[in-house]
Amino acid sequence: MRGVCARGPATRLAVLAAVSLLALGACSSSGGKKAEKRAAERHRLRIAMVTHSGPGDTFWDIVQKGAKAAAAKDDVEFLYSADADGGKQAELVRAALDQKVDGVIVTLAKPDALKDVLGRAAAAKIPVVSINSGAGDSARLGAVAHFGQDESVAGEAAGRELARIGSKKALCVVHEQGNIGLEDRCAGARKTFGGDLRNLYVNGTNMPEVRSSVTAKLQADKGIDGVLTLGAPFAATAVDAVKSVGSKARVGTFDLNRELIDAIRAGDIGFAVDQQPYLQGYSAVDALWLLKTNGDVLGGGRPVLTGPAIVTRDNAAALEAFARRGTR
């Protein structure tokens, strides 16, 4: 009996100690998880993308898809807004800054309109990355990186392709006046085309008007044998215009979507110059995440090129699976 009594107090102490440790561990585990959750929520980055997209432009759906994929990977809250008017785009950037986001992604189709608000971002120490347009103005306006294609180089590639498919006299359809990137595309194409390439300015937010403008030009000048559009949605409209007047003009375009790949494979469109918008959106979000979490600057302050990639009937089939997923 003495032996049992001798072990009793020690056993009770051991049990009490074990229970205390278990309770402490449970509290620590629960409290630790809550603390970790609060810390994660407190430090979750918020990144705003503000573009010059007009309504209905499928190109920007692909940009957003890439950005959202990177945001999901990096556990970033992604905010998107757009306006084709430069002043209104600047207002949207200002609204993002007022929300104290951790980074801003912008397009610089009309760089002077964003000069002041990007200066405000710099003063607030909110990093800016530019995409798609304005590579030449990006560093001047304080962006730490730019992701897109060199529009002049892409235009030169388009001019060569336009000549390859047999055009001698062509229209370059500019769907947004004042957009320096679109002007650079036409100017670049004019350098390498070797024929007569003239700009046709249309209202890109009104597709019936785009079609009527192209149709009128083709009817007025039967010598036009080529049409170069500067965005995927306008290529299909140009094809319709060509068919409606019985013209033999060939159509080439910038940018890509699933329907356009089908049209290239069918021979309705001669080529597309693809700047890989998914990659632009993805890289921009990832670049800001790396900058904020590790101090890394992708590209070292120089533009990172995502194109041009030329898509023709010879290689369109290889991209079809990506287009179905909405990444090309």
Residue, then its C-alpha position, 0 to 999 in steps of 0.5 A: m500500500r505504501g508503494v501505491c501511495a508513494r506513486g500516487p502524488a507523482t502520478r497526479l502531478a504528471v497527469l496535471a502537467a500533461v493536461s496543462l501542456l495539452a491545454l497550452g498547446a491547444c491555445s497556442s495552436s488556436g491562437g497561433k493560427k488566428a495570429e497567422k490569419r490576421a497577419a496574412e490579411r494585414h499584409r495581403l497586397r492589393i494591386a490595381m490595374v487601370t487600362h485604356s480599354g474600351p468596352g467590348d475589347t476581348f484583348w483586355d479579357i486576356v490581359q485580366k486573365g493573366a493578371k488574375a492567375a498571377a494574383a491567385k498564385d501570389d495571394v494578391e487582391f487584384l482590382y481592375s478598372a478602365d476608361a478609353d479617355g485619358g483624363k478619366q483613366a487618370e481619375l481611376v488611377r487617382a481613385a486607386l491611390d486614394q485606396k492606398v493600394d500597394g502597387v499600380i499597373v497602367t497603360l500609357a496610350k496617352p502618357d501626358a494625361l497620366k503624368d500628374v497622377l503618376g507623380r502623385a504615386a511616386a510621392a506616395k511611394i506606391p510603385v507603378v508598372s506599365i504594360n501594353s503601350g507607352a514603353g518609351d514614356s514608362a521610365r520617364l513617368g516613374a514606372v519601375a518596369h514595362f511589359g509589352q511589345d515595341e510597337s514600332v518593331a511590331g509594326e515593321a513585322a506587320g508591314r512585311e507580312l502585309a507585303r508577303i500576302g500580296s498587298k500593294k495598296a492598303l488601309c491601316v485602320v486606327h480605332e482610337q485617335g490619340n493612341i500613340g501605340l496605334e500610330d507607332r504600329c501604322a508608322g512601323a508598317r509603312k516603313t517595311f510595307g513597300g507599297d501605299l499604306r494610309n491611315l483610316y481613323v474610325n470610332g472603335t467603340n462603334m463597330p457598325e460605324v467601323r464597318s461602314s467606314v472600311t466599306a466606304k473606302l473599299q467602294a471608293d477605291k477599288g485599288i485597295d487590296g489590303v486592310l491592316t487592323l490594329g485589334a482582333p475585334f476589328a479584323a472580323t469586321a474588316v473581313d465582313a466589309v471586304k466580302s460585302v463589296g466583293s473586294k479581293a483585299r486581304v486582311g491582316t491584324f494585330d492581336l489574337n483571340r479564339e475566333l481570329i485563329d479560326a479565321i486564320r486557319a480558314g484563310d479569311i485573315g492572312f496573319a496576326v501580330d500577337q503581343q501575348p496579352y496574358l503574359q503582359g497581365y501575369s508579368a505585371v502583377d508578378a513584378l509588383w509582388l516580387l518588388k514588394t516581397n523581395g525587392d526584385v525589379l524584373g527587367g532592370g528598368r528596361p522594357v520586357l518584350t512580350g512580342p511580336a509573335i507572328v501567327t499565320r495559317d502555318n502555325a495557327a493550329a498549334l495555338e488553338a488549345f491555348a486560345r480555348r483556355g483564353t490565354r491567347 
